[in-house]
């Protein structure tokens, strides 16, 4: 099966990622069947499982880099992707080839025909990742949850370490005691033999995390914490206390205080995997050479162009704080903005701090949930910004660069879709 044929095969199955939070009736039956028919490839490697409303991609990348710096062969499974679906399945930091991806999807298709359960797009993709990790003899896989945790397709693994970054309002109506409901679902990745590393600090949720039955539970600000976090040229300078040691003057080569918090979680999780503190040079290598595509990623200067896939309130607030701390001197600010249903673009505009003196060039993206550029521009104008709509991401970028001039900053945000299209255009 060629790469294009593999994509067509996957696209012929229901894609829960495109259903904007409608996840009733989830079950692991289909995924367990695919694994059983494949010879249980998910048991061929050790694993670290990562969930959370925000930051799980960054945290998983940090964990992967720490493991690689220790000399292990590391697989990483993530979602969604920015440019190519092969980005979701990495081995030692490199996406698998299109050829290998197509071959494995072909092999899986034959297996899936034997299953009594219909498989979704995400289940097939997850099964492909696990089969590839086993075939390529990875020693440990860092696996990101797709949605929630307990009934996510990834949760057939029994991870050595389970990680929860935080609890936010994404994929929920916000009705009832939604924080406890979400926490309970995400905590479902913790297994009896695992260590559960929790970045969420809400004390009202602690009983949920500790009641899931993990072998041990480490909680941020109790068992590990940031002692120092300050901006530095090109990133952050941090001191991190863990249950196993103190790491001082560590340079983390990405922007944002939220990334410093993610670094503390990642370092703690990796220590627990090894059951030991990490050498200082390993931590310095992994964090000092870190890149996070689409997460406050600087891709150009004069004007500065920043790509960030923020798309929910917590991520938008984090971006607002990061822009002020790291790029406050750049003026004017020009936002290339695209958002997706069911979110209200006015809410995102308020959350990211767009207002008087800012420019917005709105656009739409290649998604059936893309909100019309004109609607986004109207919301930006109502917030006090100078706004206009563009016909596509490439046109929006060209217009934004003109408005920013050499001393301004262009911020591409609102969804990973717009970031992916912009990244393809710019790099």
Secondary structure, 3 states (H helix, E strand, C coil): CCHHHHHHHHHCCCCHHHHCCCCCCCCCHHHHHHHHHCCCHHHCCEEEEEECCCCHHHHHHHHHHHHHHCCCCEEEECCCCCCCHHHHEEECCEECCHHHHHHHHHHHHHHHCCCCCCCCHHHHHHHHHHHHHHHCCCCEEEEECCCCCCCCHHHHCCCCEEEECCCCCCCCCCCCCHHHHHHHHHHHHCCCCCEEEECCCCHHHHHHHHCCCCCEEEEECCCEEEEEEEEECCEEEEEEECCCCEEEEEEECCCCHHHHHHHHHHHHHHHHHHCCCCCHHHHHHHHHCCCCCCCCEEEECCCEEEECCCCCHHHHHHHHHHHHHHHCCCCCEEEEECCECCCCHHHHHHHCCCCCCCEEEECCCCCCCECCHHHHHHHHHHCCCEEEECCCHHHHHHHHHHHHCCCCEEEEECCHHHHHHHHHHHC
